């Protein structure tokens, strides 16, 4: 009978340790979005590359290169934007920092939202796309 009680205690102890470890893992996952949200700090690079694009969706320009970041401005389908520079975020998605044509509004949009137009703005014979 003592052996059974000892075995039960050991089992209970192992279950407690396992539960605590899983809870700790759950807490670390729960805090990940807060760390991820920190990457949404407004970022306005100064690079100004060549090229343009047409928006293939009505959406919002963002303050950084993640869809969860704050909106800067609404932008409509078929709006032309000028490409300033691009960045690849931690999820592996390419985002462009753009300026709305005929305006001064700047913001980030996913490359998936763009139909890129490749052209040589300064007519120097090559196209320069800058990494932000």
N, C-alpha and C positions, 0 to 999 in steps of 0.2 A: 504494500500500500504506500509506503514512503517513496518507493521508486516512481510510482504513478504521479504522485504529488510533485516530485522533483521534475519529472518530465513535463508536466503541465506548466510549471513555473518557467521552465526553459522555453517552452513553446510560447507562452504569454510574453516573456521577455523578448523573444525574437520578433513576435508580431508587433510589439510596441516599438522596437527599434525600426522595423520595416515601415510601419505607419508613420513614424516621425520622419524617416528619410523621405518617404513619398510626399509628406506634407511640405517638407523643406523644398523638394523639387517643384511642387505645385506653387509655392510662394515665389520661387525664382522665376517661374514662367509668368506668374501674375505681374511681377515687377518689370518684365521685359518691355511691355508697351510704354511704360513711363520713360525708360531709357531710349526707346525708339522715338518717342515724341520729341525728345531733345534735339533730334536731327532736323526738326522743322523750324529751327531758328532762321529768320529771314536772311537770305543770302542773295546779294546783287553783284555778280561779277562785273568787272570792268571790260573784259575782252569784247571785241566787236569784229566777228568774222564775217564771211561772205555768205550769200545765199538767202533764199526765202522759202516759204512754204504756204500752203493753203490749209486751213483747218478742215478736217474731214468729219468734225463733230462739233456740236455746241457744248461748251464746257466752261471751266474756270481756269484762268492762269493761277498758279500757286506761288507761294513765297519761298518754296524750296522744292527739291526734286522727288517728292513723294505725294501720292494722291491724297494722303491723310493730312497734308499740311494746309495751312490757312489759305483761303481764296484771296487773290489780289484784285481780279476783275473778271467779269463775264466775257466770254468771247463766243461769237456765233459761227456756225457752219459757213464755209466758203470765205472766211475772213483771211486776208493775206497778213503774214507776219514775217519780219526779218530775223534771220538767225544770228545770234550774237556768239554763243558758245554752247557746248554740250557737256554733259556729265553722265556717268553711269553710277546709279545709286547702289546701295548695298544689296539690293534684291536682283541686281544685274540688268535693270531696265535703263534705257537711254532716255534722258530728258534734255530738252533744249531750253536755254534762256533766250527769250524772244522779245521783240518789240512789235506792237501792233502797227502795221503800216499806216502812214499818215497820222501818226499820233506819238505820244510819249510814254504810253503805258508799257511797262516791262513786267515779265513774269515767266514762270516755268510751266512747260507742258510736256507730256510724254510724247516720244517720237511716234507712238501708235496713233496719236491724234493728228498727225501731220501727213500731208502729201508734199514731199520735199520737191523743191524746184532748185536745180543746181545751175547757178550761173556765176560768172566772174564779175563781181561788183565793180572792181577797179580796173578791169580790162588789162591786167598784167599777164595774162596767158595761163594762169593757174588759179585754182580755187583754194582758199584758205578757210578751213573750219577749225576753230579753236576749241581746245579742251579747257573747260573752266577751271 
